[in-house]
Amino acid sequence: MTSTLNARAAQIVETMTAGAQERRIARHEIDGGGLFLDCGIKARGGLQAGLDLARVCLGGLAEVSLPMGELVGRAVPLVQVWSDHPVRACLASQYAGWALSEGKFFAMGSGPMRAVRGKEAVFDAIGFREESESVIGVLETRKAPTPQIVARIAEECGVEPWNVTLLAAPTASLAGGVQIVARSVETALHKLAELKFDLGRVVSGQGAAPLPPIARDDLAAIGRTNDAILYGARVILHVTGDDESLREVGPRVPSSASHDFGEPFAAIFARYNNDFYAVDPHLFSPAEVVFQNLDTGRSHAFGSPKPEIVARSFWD
């Protein structure tokens, strides 16, 4: 691959900017340098903006679509993702591993700017970082990024502020919901990284999760989008190597491996006083993970969706 994650994401941003009106997004220049695309804060945004946001998060190395599915007999869209470079797309770019806080502003940062910063432990695990004179990031937030946040990102990435482009949407928005639920494969790979699985064995990956209705506020949306992954996501990973190690690690990968598994995330979150870091980290993975071994031709499936919990979260 000759193009960097940031260069691929920049091409998507160009398309978004050219079609801003159709996507119902707004382009803003930030004082002191930097560009901001509002995909759901004051701008309405939409499904196409969400697909673009997800593709930017994935550094342009994955396809994302919205086929229609079914949940307990009712129609529901699915956020479907596949990549032939899933470790780089998901862990070097999509994973929301950069907590950005400056004054009253806070957001979780995703996207290929993380690969340039390269300070998270996951980059040592996957053995990948990149250099780029400009960076692209995606923020899950209801506030527009400030000049101070842009300056901090520029400093930590070693670029000029005017070479920072940020896209943002809140959780309780069409675009925000799509880009968050597009993380089915990413959560499986992150769990494998935590379990010290050799990620060099992962060749390709695909996943799907139900897209929830937009919630009344961001806190409720956090519950629904997490339930979409924890109880509704199904992931297939195409891997190499032996089968015995897959049988050993497999039961620990899906969300059911967590002692917090079994009730809607909103209830779990409330039990921990809305503290993400108090929730069992082993909960954050797909409901079902299937390993298809390209060397032996064997498949190994672990976990299973809980559609009744997803339905209660989405519609009760």
C-alpha positions in Angstrom: 0.0 0.0 0.0 1.6 3.3 -1.1 -1.1 5.6 0.3 -1.0 6.4 4.0 -4.1 6.1 6.1 -4.3 9.9 6.3 -4.0 10.4 2.6 -6.8 7.9 2.0 -9.0 9.6 4.6 -8.2 13.0 3.0 -9.6 11.8 -0.3 -12.9 10.9 1.4 -12.9 14.3 3.1 -12.6 16.0 -0.3 -15.6 14.1 -1.6 -17.6 15.0 1.6 -16.7 18.7 1.2 -17.6 18.7 -2.5 -21.0 17.1 -1.6 -21.6 18.9 1.7 -25.1 20.1 0.8 -26.2 16.6 -0.2 -24.8 15.2 3.0 -26.3 18.0 5.1 -22.9 18.7 6.7 -21.1 22.0 7.2 -17.5 23.0 6.6 -15.9 25.5 9.1 -12.4 26.9 9.3 -11.0 27.1 12.9 -9.3 30.2 14.2 -5.6 29.7 14.2 -5.7 27.0 11.6 -7.5 23.7 11.0 -10.6 22.6 9.3 -13.8 21.2 10.9 -16.6 19.3 9.3 -19.8 19.3 11.3 -21.6 16.0 10.6 -24.3 16.2 13.2 -23.8 18.9 15.9 -25.5 21.9 14.4 -25.7 20.4 10.9 -28.3 17.7 10.5 -26.0 15.1 8.8 -27.4 11.8 7.7 -26.7 8.2 6.7 -24.3 9.1 3.9 -22.3 11.4 6.3 -22.2 8.5 8.7 -20.9 6.1 6.1 -18.2 8.6 5.2 -17.3 9.2 8.8 -16.9 5.5 9.3 -14.7 5.2 6.2 -12.6 8.1 7.4 -12.2 6.4 10.8 -11.0 3.3 9.0 -8.4 5.2 7.1 -10.0 4.4 3.7 -9.1 0.7 4.2 -12.6 -0.8 4.6 -15.9 -0.8 3.0 -19.1 0.2 4.9 -22.7 -0.3 3.9 -26.2 -0.2 5.3 -28.2 -3.3 4.1 -31.6 -3.9 5.6 -31.8 -6.6 8.3 -34.3 -7.9 10.8 -34.5 -7.9 14.6 -37.2 -9.9 16.4 -39.4 -9.7 13.3 -38.9 -5.9 12.7 -37.0 -4.2 10.0 -33.7 -2.7 11.1 -30.7 -1.4 9.1 -27.4 -3.2 9.6 -24.0 -1.4 9.6 -21.8 -3.8 7.6 -18.0 -3.5 7.4 -15.3 -5.5 5.7 -11.6 -5.1 5.2 -8.6 -6.9 3.8 -6.4 -4.9 6.1 -8.4 -5.0 9.3 -5.6 -4.6 11.9 -4.3 -1.4 10.3 -7.8 0.0 9.5 -9.3 -0.8 12.9 -6.6 -0.6 15.4 -4.2 2.0 13.9 -7.1 4.2 12.8 -10.7 3.5 13.9 -10.2 2.6 17.5 -11.2 5.5 19.8 -8.0 5.5 21.7 -7.2 9.2 22.1 -9.0 11.0 24.9 -8.9 14.7 24.0 -9.6 17.1 26.9 -8.9 20.8 27.0 -10.8 23.1 29.3 -14.5 22.3 29.0 -14.0 20.4 25.8 -13.8 16.6 25.8 -14.0 14.0 23.0 -12.8 10.6 22.1 -10.5 10.8 19.1 -10.5 8.2 16.3 -9.1 8.2 12.8 -5.7 8.1 11.1 -4.3 11.0 13.1 -3.7 8.4 15.8 -1.3 6.5 13.6 0.8 9.7 13.3 0.7 10.4 17.0 1.5 6.7 17.7 1.7 7.0 21.5 -0.9 4.3 22.4 0.4 0.9 23.5 -1.6 -0.7 20.7 0.9 0.7 18.1 3.7 -1.3 19.7 1.5 -4.4 19.6 0.7 -4.1 15.9 4.1 -2.7 14.9 2.8 0.2 12.8 2.9 4.0 12.8 2.9 6.4 9.9 4.3 9.8 9.0 2.2 12.5 7.4 2.4 16.3 7.0 -1.4 16.5 7.5 -3.7 14.5 9.7 -7.4 13.6 9.8 -9.4 12.8 12.9 -12.9 12.0 13.9 -14.4 13.2 17.2 -17.4 11.8 19.1 -18.7 15.0 20.7 -21.5 17.5 20.8 -19.2 20.5 20.8 -17.2 22.0 17.9 -13.5 21.5 18.4 -11.7 24.5 19.8 -8.5 26.2 18.5 -6.8 24.8 21.7 -7.7 21.2 20.7 -6.5 21.7 17.2 -3.2 23.1 18.5 -2.8 20.2 20.9 -3.4 17.6 18.1 -1.0 19.5 15.8 1.7 19.5 18.5 1.3 15.8 19.4 1.3 14.8 15.7 4.1 17.0 14.7 2.2 19.0 12.1 1.1 22.6 11.6 -2.4 23.5 12.9 -3.7 24.3 9.4 -2.9 20.7 8.4 -5.4 19.3 10.9 -8.8 18.3 9.7 -11.4 17.1 12.2 -14.9 15.6 11.6 -17.4 15.4 14.4 -20.8 14.1 15.3 -22.5 13.4 18.6 -23.6 9.9 19.6 -27.3 10.8 19.3 -27.2 11.6 15.6 -27.6 9.7 12.4 -24.0 10.1 11.3 -22.6 9.5 14.8 -24.7 6.4 15.3 -23.5 4.9 12.0 -19.8 5.5 12.6 -20.0 4.1 16.2 -21.9 0.9 15.2 -19.4 0.4 12.4 -16.9 -0.8 15.0 -17.9 -4.5 15.1 -14.6 -5.8 13.7 -12.6 -3.2 15.6 -13.9 -4.4 19.0 -13.1 -8.0 18.2 -9.5 -7.1 17.2 -9.1 -4.9 20.2 -10.2 -7.8 22.5 -7.7 -10.1 20.7 -4.9 -7.5 21.2 -5.8 -7.4 25.0 -5.6 -11.2 25.0 -2.1 -11.1 23.4 -3.3 -12.9 20.3 -0.9 -12.7 17.4 -2.7 -10.1 15.2 -0.3 -10.9 12.3 -2.5 -14.0 11.8 -5.6 -11.9 10.9 -5.8 -11.6 7.1 -9.3 -10.2 6.6 -12.4 -9.3 8.6 -16.1 -8.6 8.2 -18.8 -7.8 10.6 -22.3 -6.4 11.0 -24.4 -4.9 13.8 -27.9 -3.4 13.9 -28.2 0.4 13.7 -30.3 1.7 16.6 -32.9 4.4 16.4 -31.6 7.9 17.3 -32.0 8.2 21.1 -33.4 11.3 22.9 -29.9 12.3 24.2 -26.3 11.2 24.0 -26.4 9.2 27.2 -29.3 7.1 26.0 -27.5 6.8 22.6 -24.4 5.4 24.3 -26.5 2.6 25.7 -28.1 1.8 22.4 -24.9 1.8 20.3 -23.1 -0.3 22.9 -26.0 -2.8 22.9 -25.8 -3.0 19.1 -22.2 -4.3 19.4 -22.3 -6.2 22.7 -25.5 -8.1 22.0 -26.1 -7.7 18.2 -22.7 -7.7 16.4 -21.5 -10.7 14.5 -17.9 -10.8 13.2 -16.0 -13.2 11.0 -12.2 -13.1 11.0 -10.2 -14.9 8.4 -7.0 -16.1 10.0 -4.0 -18.3 9.5 -2.1 -20.8 11.8 -3.2 -23.6 14.0 -6.7 -24.5 15.3 -5.8 -25.3 18.9 -4.9 -21.7 19.7 -8.2 -20.5 18.2 -10.1 -23.0 20.3 -8.2 -21.7 23.4 -8.7 -18.0 22.8 -12.1 -18.1 21.3 -14.3 -18.4 24.4 -12.6 -15.3 25.8 -13.3 -13.0 22.8 -17.1 -12.4 22.7 -18.9 -10.1 25.1 -20.4 -13.0 26.9 -16.9 -13.7 28.4 -17.6 -10.7 30.7 -19.2 -10.9 34.1 -21.1 -7.8 33.2 -22.8 -9.4 30.2 -26.5 -10.0 30.2 -28.4 -6.7 30.7 -28.7 -3.5 28.5 -25.7 -1.3 28.7 -27.6 1.6 30.1 -28.4 -0.5 33.2 -24.7 -1.6 33.5 -23.5 1.9 33.0 -25.9 3.3 35.7 -24.7 0.6 38.1 -21.2 2.0 37.8 -22.3 5.6 38.1 -21.8 6.2 34.4 -18.0 5.5 34.7 -16.8 3.7 31.6 -13.6 2.7 33.3 -15.4 0.9 36.0 -17.2 -1.4 33.5 -15.5 -4.7 32.9 -13.2 -4.1 29.9 -13.9 -7.7 28.7 -17.5 -6.7 27.9 -16.5 -4.5 25.0 -16.5 -6.9 22.1 -19.0 -8.4 19.6 -21.8 -10.8 20.6 -20.4 -13.5 18.2 -17.0 -14.0 16.7 -16.2 -16.7 14.1 -12.6 -17.6 13.2 -12.3 -19.1 9.7 -8.9 -20.7 9.4 -7.5 -20.2 5.9 -4.8 -22.9 6.5 -6.9 -25.7 7.8 -10.3 -24.9 6.4 -11.9 -25.2 9.8 -14.3 -22.6 11.4 -14.6 -21.9 15.1 -17.6 -19.9 16.4 -18.0 -18.4 19.8 -20.8 -16.4 21.5 -24.2 -15.6 20.0 -26.4 -12.5 19.5 -29.1 -11.7 22.1 -31.7 -10.1 20.0 -34.2 -9.7 22.8 -31.8 -7.5 24.7 -31.1 -5.4 21.6 -34.8 -5.0 21.0 -35.4 -3.9 24.6 -32.7 -1.4 24.3 -33.8 0.0 20.9 -37.6 0.1 21.4 -38.7 -0.2 25.0 
